[in-house]
Each structure stands twice: as C-alpha cells, then as structure tokens.
C-alpha cells in the first residue's frame, strides 16, 4: 500500500501463491467450499459432500455443482478438479502447499464420476474441510 491505496497482491496464480496472497485469490477463484457466518462451511463448487472415517484416515466425497463453466466455456468437472490437485501437489510444487497442513496428509484425489471428487487422507486431519 502507498498512502492507504492498495497497489498489488502480487501474482494471482493459484499454484504459486504466498500465504499473504490467498485473500486476493479468493476474490478471483472459487473453491469447493466457502465460509458463511461464524465460520459455517457452505457449498461452492461442490454442491454437497460426505465425510467417512476409513479407520486410518478420512474420505471426503465432493459432489460437484452442475452447469459450471470456466471463462472460456469449458465445463467444470471432476477431471478439472483432479488436474488442479495433480498440479498443486506434484513433487515440484507440493512443498509450497505443505504449510496448509492438508497437503501433508492427502494421499489420493480421484474421480468416482464426472461430478464426484474423492479426497482421501492417510491420517485423521480435522481441518480438511476448512
């Protein structure tokens, strides 16, 4: 800021951010979930979800909102979500995201269908949906 005027949050690449840029990305990119009043977790790109205890960890199935399009008209679907996780949690970029916590514990992200994304952790990680 200069004289109280916001100048830049830096690059708004969702795969190469710094923690201080997350608020700016939230203005541009929509997540699977969002926050309501008092921290209530609400649907966003996921219209609903289920959480299952697997014994060793947790499985969350996100049922993706239908009819969502990217800016170029490409449909939003599970393949797009998995591609995002593939990039963000690749061997090259995973270290940048480990401060979030979830990146350390996610063991898989797969599609059960075109509109169902399944995340699995290798241990219980209560803030996964936060």
N, C-alpha and C positions, 0 to 999 in steps of 0.2 A: 504494500500500500504506500501511497505517497499523498500526503495531505488528506488522509481519510478516504482516498479513492482506491478501489481495488483495481490492480493492473493485470495480474495474471496468476493463475493457479499452476502454471507450468503445463507440460504436455498432458493431454487428457486421454492417453492410451490406457485402456483398462488392464492391459497385460504388463505395463511397465510404469506403474504409478509409485508414488511415495505416499506414505500414510497421510501426510498433510494435504494430499490432493483428492482424497476419497470423497469429501463433501462436494467438490466441484463435479466429479464424475457422477455423483448421484443426481445431479441436475440434468445430465445427458443420457445416462444409461439406466435401464430399468432392470432390477434383479428378479429372482424367482419370488421373493417375498419382500414385503415392505413393513414399515412400522406405523402403527397408529398411536393414539393417545396412550400415555403411560407405558410405552414400550410393547403394546399389543402387537403380535405378529399377524400380518394380514396378507392375503393373496396379492400377487402382482402378475408376473409372467407364469407363475404356477397358480392355477385356479383353486387347487386343493392339494393336500398331501397327507400321507400316513407315516407314522413312525413305528418301527418294530425293533424290539430288543432281540438281537441274534445270539445272545449269550456272551460272546466275546466283544461285541460292538453294537452298532446301530445301523439299521437300514431305513432310509427315508425314500419313499416313492413320491415324486412330484408329478402331478397330473397337469400338463401344460395347457395354458389358455389357447383356445382355438381361434383362428382368424387373425392372428398377429402377423404383421409383415415388417420386414426391415425397410429402411428408407428407399431401397431400390426395387421393392416389390417382392423380394424373395421371402417365402414363408418361413416363419419361426417354427422350429420343431425340435425334437429331441436330438437329431443329428447336429444341429447348430449348437445346442447346449453342450453336447459331448465334445465337440470341436473346441469350444471355449475352455472347458476343463482340460482337454489334451494340451492346449497351448499354455494355459496358466500354470499347469502342474507338470510340465515337461521337465526333464533333467536340467535343462538350461535355465528355466525361469522359476522353478519351484522354490528356490532359496528366497526369492523376493517376496514370496507369499507366506512363508512359514511363520512370520510374526503374527499372522491372523489366528494361528492355532489349528484351524480345521485342515489346513494343507498338510500338517504333520500326520494327521490321523486318517485322512481319506485313503482308502485302499482301492476303491473302484468307483467308476461312474459309467453307467451303461444305459442303453435304451431297452425297455420292455416292449415298447411300441413307438409309433411315430410321435405320440404325445405323452409318453411316460418316461421320465428320467429317474433312475435309481442310483442313489449315493450310498456307499457302504463304508463304515469306519472300522478300523482294526481294534478299537477300544471305545469305551463309552466316553463321549465328549458332549456334555450337556449344552454348550453354547452353539452347537452345529447350526441350528435354525436362526440364530441371532446374527 
